[in-house]
Amino acid sequence: MKNKLVLFLVFVIVPALVMAQGKKTARYKDDSLSSEQRAKDLLGQMTDEEKSWQLMSVWLSDFSYMQDKDGVLDLKKMKRKFGNGVNSVQPTFGEITSTIDERNYIQKYLLENTRLGIPALFVDEGLHGLMRPQSTVFPQVIGLASSWNPELVQEVYDVVGREMRSRGTTLALSPVIDITRDPRWGRIEETYGEDPFLNIQFGIAAVRGLQGSSDGEIDENHVGATLKHFCGHGKPEGGLNQAPANISRRVLYETQFAPFKATVKNAKPIAVMPSYNEIDGIPSHSNKWLLSDVLRDEFGFDGLIVSDYNGISQLETKHFVAEDIEHAAEIAFNSGVQIELPTGRYFKKLPELIAKGRVIQSSVDSAVYQVLKYKFDLGLFDNPYIDEDKAIEVSKLNSSKELALKAAQESIVLLKNDGVLPLSKTNLKRIAVIGPGATSHLYGGYSGAPYVGVSLFEGIQAKVGKKVDVVTAQGVLLTMNAKDEAQMNWKIDAIEFPTHEMNLRLIKEAIDLAKTADVIILAIGENEQLSREAWSPSHLGDNMTLDLLSDQQELADSLLSLGKPVIVYLQNGRPLSVNKLNSEANAIIEGWYMGQEAGNAAADIIFGDVNPSGKLTITIPKSVGQLPLFYNHKPSAQFHDYISQDIKPLYPFGYGLSYTTFLYSDPTLSKETIKPDGNTTVSVTVTNAGQVRGDEIVQLYIRDEVSSITRPVKELKGFKKISLNPGESKEVSFSIDHSKLAFYNRDMELIVEPGSFLIMLGSSSDDFKEVRLSVED
């Protein structure tokens, strides 16, 4: 009887269970079902351990150790690394072939060697291009913002998204829409600047470009976008990365929250990343009010909340609000963080926390469901593998190179010009391109590496051909251990400065060369080591000065003393207080980091083939003693001068020169009086009074003159970029309604108060004409 029972179990019951399990498993693999149906079915088959793995990532510094000596996958090593599946894989930084081979290997393992066969997401940075070799490198973000062209920005991120997806990337850790308040902060280069309204336009454009839509849908050629960093990351104490951000609730809502709220509503990003900093004593990765009450309930965000790298661990090791790993995991998850990046250490504790009742099962299930649905939406279960030929084809598109050039041309800002620019090729015999940025390929932090990059020296050479002799000298060294492989410079931990004696020898060589030239182009500023994310005490990137480092001022003084025309071309990640150069140089160009086409774009500007049109999106101070310094300050913030210096900026927000002159008429209102819920239109006529075609960025600012709480002296509420031929005029109009006049009153209600509003239209925050609008009950 016992033997018959065993045979019955072996040959009848067990096969039946297996068949039933197979049928159940096959349901989520049925591509005729919706993503929702498949995700729910798969979720129902998962253990808590398998669920926790779908909320954790794996960091790969090197994939080769997963293989045996013949290059075949070692399943035991893969099992240790990837468990029973994984949410996502963080990047190694290989070229196209190695990246795709690695990712296809991983997907094959997960699909064929784990119980449920759940594919992984692949994560990459896409700050201003895919952060990998053989990718298009666009201008660094602070430079790209200077174009004031959201349509161009959307085109740029469309290319970034396509290059990413062609290599299997499904989640981009971009864009950064932090409002910046301190240029000492090394991550200033990653941002669009100091203004909420501008950040809203660029945030929406970037997400729509990466995702390929405005409704959150992602096709086979695009990737999910991650908004970061929520919130207050750009206003750290002392300009030190990850330091506390002491921000009032009102300022949070008026400035820091604004880009996140609007981008969530109008572009529907897949993910949001909390910031490292604390607000009012609560780190963002443990701030339930921030992540759940505000982001989820108020803003309506229904995507994924992913941790910043090691953001959960910092609750235990840096902020000291968690006692141990379990406690940190509990706090972070219950506050709203759903996915741990870049590795799965803390969220491995989720099954234990569920069992102890410290984390709610339904909350874990909800997060895992969101992850699974996203993977089904992307088609990863049905088409998990990557086509190398397509990736190579996408990366080599000429249109991407052309767009990189256009973006650089529109983003360069002319800060000063006494008439020396544009240069003429006909009356020059020799040009000296001198300085640490002359021959370097400087791309900025979180940068990929293009097939070909063009330095300033190379761009000038190509522009003049053999007609003019172009020579170069180093001038000074910025850092000793910087390489010309710009993708790597910002990753190098140690910063080694040259000695003064070393630089003096280089300065002498530069002077001797400059004496033989008709004009000097002085390429100075920073490199990727001097302004970057400071992620540890051994990897610094913030600075206590905005002055030129490493004897660059001495180099400039020596060249200026020669009495020859000097054109300064700045390459930098943060605003620099170049007061003396502003007084003595003939021209100054703010080039930030202009990407792979930097040299060609700079040459186009310098020789007048392109009329500069870029405008600053961040105020440039005269000194760090003025900080914080931003244009939309409160009236009492800049009421009188310092003893040793006035309070005016070196260059104001919105500023940028052209090779032509634009004249503004007096603005007019279609209605001079409106109700609080009414609207009117303000118009101005802009005329090109010069001799060359040019682009102008017309800027609208508004001030509530008397209000129940203090209001900024002006706020950007609109802008339009127009092109005008010599002698041509265009009327530019802006609608003014509740959205442009409202503010949070004493009770934090968003209202329009009756009274007088100053409406300002002009070329910058410091150059405008005005008209008054009356709002009456």
Secondary structure, DSSP 8 states (H G I E B T S, - for coil): -HHHHHHHIIIIIHHHHHHHHHHHHHHHT-TTS-HHHHHHHHHTT--HHHHHHTTBEEE-S-SGGGB-TTS-B-HHHHHHHHTT--SEEE-----HHHHHHHHHHHHHHHHHHSSS----EEEE--SSS-SSBSS-----HHHHGGG--HHHHHHHHHHHHHHHHHTT--EE---B------TTSGGGGGS--S-HHHHHHHHHHHHHHHHSSSSS---TT--EEEEEEETTTTS-GGG-TT------HHHIIIIISHHHHHHHHHH--SEEEE-SSEETTEEGGG-HIIIIIIIIIIT---SEEB--TTTTHHHHHTS---SSHHHHHHHHHHHT--BB-S--SSGGGHHHHHHTTSS-HHHHHHHHHHHHHHHHHHTTTT-----HHHHHHHHT-HHHHHHHHHHHHHH-EEEEESS--S--STT-SEEEEESTTSS-----SS--B-S----HHHHHHHHHTTSSEEEEE----S-SS--S-HHHHTT--------HHHHHHHHHHHHHHHTT-SEEEEEEE--TTTSS---BTTB----S--S--TTHHHHHHHHHTTTS-EEEEEE-SS----HHHHHH-SEEEE----GGGHHHHHHHHHTTSS------SS-B-S-GGG-S--TT--GGGGSS--SSS-S--SB-TT--B-SS-EEE---EES-SEE-TT--EEEEEEEEE-SSS-EEEEEEEEEEESS-SS---S-EEEEEEEEEE-TT-EEEEEEEE-HHHH-EE-TTS-EE--SEEEEEEEEEETTEEEEEEEEE--
